[in-house]
């Protein structure tokens, strides 16, 4: 089976393709910016939010609303844990072992005390975050079945703190993470497409000016979901939606969009062209399918999405 390889990023993290394209599943920024409104929804120790046009409801305990993680770190952390799950050959108990330092390294961010605390916060949040009405899919005998589920990403995260009374250096302390059973089932279903997200692109996004980080990461995940296509096209309006821009003037919108695209050149995007007669961009990705040569160690198989 052929395997996609990025030309400038040997390391990847992974998400199901549907989650890469999902505008809301990782969006903690909206509730972070509307805490007063969020508190008005409190019921039985939980708060919730809901968006017009989306049938899902998102729930977290009231106690965590002042420590919601950023959308970018939440999404990157889940993608990193997902890749670790693949690398460990889909363990039957859905448990992986890692360290906060390794998680930070694998998703391309510098590790320090603040970073460790932020990742711990993401893991704690992910354990408590619940989505009601999450659409899930299963492919069987050529038919695609759609379900709605009460869904989360992880069941728990437990970090070592000492051995025989001796304090373990937090930088190397192991953390045990149990993947949610439903999410693990999605990951183990090889018929459902998964997206290889280049870590080098995430690292470049982290180094971008603050205003460009979220639009750039949104584009990274959306492009990754289109693999194995190496040439894709997006309308101007679609890129505006992906990057969450509100600009209405076409010239300013194009400038904003191209600022983002240029962040990913040449790491993820090898070339692009705007076609004014169609108001769309043609984007060429810096990667290709290559024969997957057998190795002594078992590798996870990744199926890719079609546009």
C-alpha positions as CSV (number, residue, x, y, z in Angstrom):
1,X,0.0,0.0,0.0
2,X,1.3,3.5,-0.9
3,X,2.0,5.9,1.9
4,X,1.9,9.7,1.8
5,X,5.2,11.4,2.6
6,X,5.7,15.1,3.1
7,X,8.9,16.4,1.4
8,X,9.8,18.7,4.3
9,X,8.4,16.9,7.4
10,X,9.3,13.3,8.2
11,X,7.2,13.6,11.4
12,X,3.5,13.7,11.4
13,X,0.6,13.8,13.8
14,X,-2.8,12.4,12.9
15,X,-6.5,13.1,13.1
16,X,-9.5,11.4,11.4
17,X,-10.1,13.5,8.3
18,X,-13.6,14.5,9.4
19,X,-12.2,16.0,12.6
20,X,-9.6,18.0,10.5
21,X,-12.4,19.6,8.6
22,X,-14.7,20.2,11.6
23,X,-14.9,23.9,12.4
24,X,-16.3,23.4,15.9
25,X,-15.2,20.2,17.6
26,X,-12.0,21.7,18.9
27,X,-13.2,25.3,19.1
28,X,-12.7,26.3,22.8
29,X,-11.9,29.9,21.8
30,X,-15.6,30.9,21.4
31,X,-16.6,29.8,24.9
32,X,-13.3,31.3,26.3
33,X,-14.4,34.6,24.9
34,X,-18.0,34.4,26.2
35,X,-17.7,33.2,29.8
36,X,-20.5,35.4,31.1
37,X,-22.9,34.0,28.5
38,X,-21.6,30.5,29.2
39,X,-22.5,30.9,32.9
40,X,-26.1,31.6,32.0
41,X,-26.4,28.0,30.7
42,X,-25.2,26.4,34.0
43,X,-27.3,23.4,35.0
44,X,-26.3,20.6,37.4
45,X,-22.7,21.7,37.6
46,X,-22.2,22.0,33.9
47,X,-22.2,24.7,31.2
48,X,-22.9,24.2,27.6
49,X,-22.7,25.9,24.2
50,X,-24.4,25.4,20.9
51,X,-24.1,27.1,17.5
52,X,-26.8,27.9,15.0
53,X,-26.8,25.4,12.2
54,X,-25.0,22.8,14.2
55,X,-27.1,20.1,16.0
56,X,-24.4,19.4,18.6
57,X,-24.2,20.6,22.2
58,X,-20.8,20.9,24.0
59,X,-20.5,20.4,27.7
60,X,-17.9,21.1,30.4
61,X,-18.1,21.2,34.2
62,X,-18.6,24.8,35.5
63,X,-15.4,24.4,37.5
64,X,-13.2,24.5,34.4
65,X,-14.5,27.4,32.5
66,X,-11.7,29.7,33.7
67,X,-9.0,27.2,32.5
68,X,-10.3,26.3,29.0
69,X,-7.3,25.5,26.7
70,X,-6.7,27.3,23.5
71,X,-8.2,25.7,20.4
72,X,-4.8,25.3,18.8
73,X,-3.2,23.4,21.7
74,X,-6.3,21.3,22.2
75,X,-6.3,20.1,18.6
76,X,-2.6,19.6,18.4
77,X,-2.5,17.6,21.6
78,X,-5.3,15.3,20.5
79,X,-3.6,14.8,17.1
80,X,-0.3,14.0,18.8
81,X,-2.0,11.4,21.1
82,X,-3.8,9.9,18.1
83,X,-0.4,9.4,16.3
84,X,1.0,7.8,19.5
85,X,-2.0,5.4,19.5
86,X,-1.2,4.4,15.9
87,X,2.5,4.1,16.6
88,X,1.7,1.7,19.4
89,X,-0.3,-0.5,17.0
90,X,-3.8,0.2,18.4
91,X,-3.4,-1.3,21.9
92,X,-6.4,-3.4,22.9
93,X,-6.8,-1.6,26.2
94,X,-6.6,1.8,24.4
95,X,-3.9,2.9,26.8
96,X,-0.7,4.7,25.7
97,X,2.3,5.8,27.8
98,X,4.2,9.0,27.2
99,X,5.6,12.0,28.9
100,X,4.6,15.7,28.7
101,X,8.0,16.4,27.2
102,X,7.5,13.8,24.5
103,X,4.0,15.1,23.7
104,X,5.4,18.7,23.3
105,X,8.3,17.4,21.1
106,X,6.0,15.4,18.9
107,X,3.8,18.3,18.1
108,X,6.7,20.7,17.5
109,X,6.6,23.0,20.5
110,X,9.4,24.0,22.9
111,X,9.1,22.3,26.3
112,X,9.3,24.2,29.5
113,X,7.3,24.6,32.8
114,X,4.5,26.6,31.3
115,X,4.2,24.2,28.4
116,X,4.0,21.2,30.7
117,X,1.2,22.9,32.7
118,X,-0.7,23.8,29.5
119,X,-0.5,20.2,28.2
120,X,-1.7,18.8,31.6
121,X,-4.5,21.3,31.4
122,X,-5.5,20.1,27.9
123,X,-5.5,16.4,29.1
124,X,-7.6,17.3,32.1
125,X,-10.0,19.3,29.9
126,X,-10.2,16.5,27.3
127,X,-11.3,14.1,30.0
128,X,-14.2,16.3,31.0
129,X,-15.2,17.6,27.6
130,X,-18.4,16.0,26.2
131,X,-20.1,16.4,22.9
132,X,-23.8,15.4,22.6
133,X,-25.0,14.5,19.1
134,X,-21.5,14.0,17.5
135,X,-21.9,12.4,14.1
136,X,-19.8,9.2,13.7
137,X,-19.5,6.9,10.7
138,X,-18.8,3.3,10.0
139,X,-18.3,1.7,6.6
140,X,-19.5,-1.8,6.2
141,X,-20.1,-3.8,3.0
142,X,-19.7,-0.7,0.9
143,X,-22.3,1.2,2.9
144,X,-21.6,4.2,5.1
145,X,-23.6,4.2,8.4
146,X,-24.0,7.4,10.3
147,X,-24.6,7.5,14.1
148,X,-25.0,10.2,16.7
149,X,-23.1,9.7,19.9
150,X,-22.3,11.2,23.3
151,X,-18.6,11.6,22.6
152,X,-15.3,12.5,24.2
153,X,-11.6,12.0,23.4
154,X,-9.9,10.5,26.4
155,X,-11.1,8.6,29.5
156,X,-8.3,9.6,31.9
157,X,-4.7,10.8,32.1
158,X,-2.5,9.6,35.1
159,X,1.0,11.0,35.6
160,X,3.7,9.4,37.7
161,X,4.9,11.7,40.5
162,X,7.3,9.5,42.6
163,X,8.9,6.1,42.9
164,X,9.4,4.7,46.4
165,X,8.9,8.2,47.8
166,X,11.5,9.8,45.4
167,X,10.1,12.6,43.3
168,X,10.3,12.0,39.6
169,X,11.6,14.8,37.4
170,X,8.4,16.2,35.8
171,X,10.2,16.5,32.4
172,X,10.5,12.7,32.2
173,X,7.6,11.5,34.3
174,X,5.4,9.1,32.4
175,X,1.8,9.8,31.8
176,X,-0.7,7.1,31.1
177,X,-3.5,8.1,28.8
178,X,-6.6,6.0,28.0
179,X,-8.3,6.8,24.7
180,X,-12.1,7.0,24.8
181,X,-13.5,3.7,23.6
182,X,-15.6,5.3,20.9
183,X,-12.7,7.4,19.6
184,X,-10.5,4.4,19.7
185,X,-13.0,2.5,17.6
186,X,-12.9,5.3,15.0
187,X,-9.1,5.2,14.9
188,X,-9.0,1.4,14.6
189,X,-11.4,1.4,11.6
190,X,-9.0,1.5,8.7
191,X,-11.8,2.2,6.3
192,X,-12.3,5.7,7.8
193,X,-9.9,8.2,6.3
194,X,-7.1,9.6,8.6
195,X,-5.0,12.7,7.8
196,X,-1.2,12.9,8.2
197,X,-0.5,16.4,9.6
198,X,3.1,17.6,9.0
199,X,4.8,18.6,12.3
200,X,7.1,20.9,10.5
201,X,4.1,22.9,9.3
202,X,2.7,23.1,12.9
203,X,6.1,24.2,14.1
204,X,6.1,27.0,11.5
205,X,2.6,28.1,12.5
206,X,3.7,28.3,16.1
207,X,6.4,30.7,15.0
208,X,4.1,32.9,13.0
209,X,2.8,36.3,14.1
210,X,0.0,35.7,16.7
211,X,-2.8,36.9,14.3
212,X,-1.8,34.2,11.8
213,X,-1.4,31.2,14.1
214,X,-5.0,30.0,14.1
215,X,-5.8,30.7,10.4
216,X,-2.6,28.9,9.5
217,X,-3.3,25.8,11.6
218,X,-6.9,25.7,10.3
219,X,-5.5,25.5,6.8
220,X,-2.9,22.9,7.8
221,X,-5.5,20.5,9.1
222,X,-7.9,21.1,6.2
223,X,-5.1,20.5,3.6
224,X,-4.1,17.3,5.4
225,X,-7.6,16.0,5.2
226,X,-7.4,16.1,1.4
227,X,-4.4,13.7,1.1
228,X,-3.6,11.9,-1.2
229,X,-4.5,14.7,-3.6
230,X,-1.3,16.8,-4.3
231,X,-3.2,19.5,-6.1
232,X,-6.3,21.0,-4.6
233,X,-8.5,24.0,-5.2
234,X,-10.4,26.2,-2.9
235,X,-12.8,29.0,-3.6
236,X,-12.0,32.4,-2.1
237,X,-15.1,32.1,0.1
238,X,-14.1,28.6,1.3
239,X,-10.7,29.8,2.4
240,X,-12.3,32.7,4.2
241,X,-14.4,30.2,6.1
242,X,-11.5,27.9,6.9
243,X,-9.4,30.8,8.2
244,X,-12.3,32.4,10.0
245,X,-11.8,35.8,8.4
246,X,-14.5,38.4,8.3
247,X,-13.0,40.7,5.7
248,X,-15.4,41.6,2.9
249,X,-13.2,43.5,0.5
250,X,-11.7,41.1,-2.0
251,X,-8.3,42.7,-2.2
252,X,-7.8,42.7,1.6
253,X,-9.2,39.2,1.9
254,X,-6.8,37.9,-0.7
255,X,-3.9,39.6,1.0
256,X,-4.8,38.0,4.4
257,X,-5.3,34.6,2.7
258,X,-1.9,34.8,0.9
259,X,-0.2,35.8,4.1
260,X,-1.4,32.5,5.6
261,X,-0.5,30.4,2.5
262,X,3.0,31.9,2.5
263,X,3.5,30.7,6.0
264,X,3.3,27.2,4.7
265,X,5.6,27.7,1.6
266,X,7.6,25.6,1.0
267,X,7.1,23.3,4.0
268,X,3.6,22.1,3.1
269,X,2.7,24.1,-0.1
270,X,5.1,23.9,-3.0
271,X,3.2,26.3,-5.2
272,X,-0.1,28.2,-5.5
273,X,-2.0,30.3,-8.0
274,X,-5.0,32.6,-7.8
275,X,-7.4,32.4,-10.7
276,X,-9.4,35.6,-10.7
277,X,-11.9,34.5,-13.4
278,X,-13.1,31.7,-11.0
279,X,-12.3,33.4,-7.7
280,X,-10.4,30.4,-6.5
281,X,-6.9,29.2,-5.6
282,X,-5.0,26.2,-7.0
283,X,-2.6,24.8,-4.3
284,X,0.1,22.2,-4.9
285,X,1.1,20.3,-1.8
286,X,4.7,19.5,-1.0
287,X,4.4,15.7,-0.8
288,X,3.4,12.6,-2.7
289,X,2.4,9.0,-2.4
290,X,5.3,6.5,-2.2
291,X,5.4,2.7,-2.1
292,X,5.2,1.7,1.6
293,X,8.3,-0.5,1.9
294,X,7.9,-3.4,4.5
295,X,10.0,-2.9,7.6
296,X,10.7,-5.1,10.6
297,X,8.5,-3.0,12.9
298,X,4.8,-2.9,12.2
299,X,3.5,0.4,11.0
300,X,-0.1,1.7,11.3
301,X,-2.0,1.8,8.0
302,X,-3.5,5.1,7.1
303,X,-6.4,5.6,4.7
304,X,-6.8,8.9,3.1
305,X,-9.7,11.2,2.4
306,X,-11.2,12.1,-1.0
307,X,-12.2,15.6,-1.5
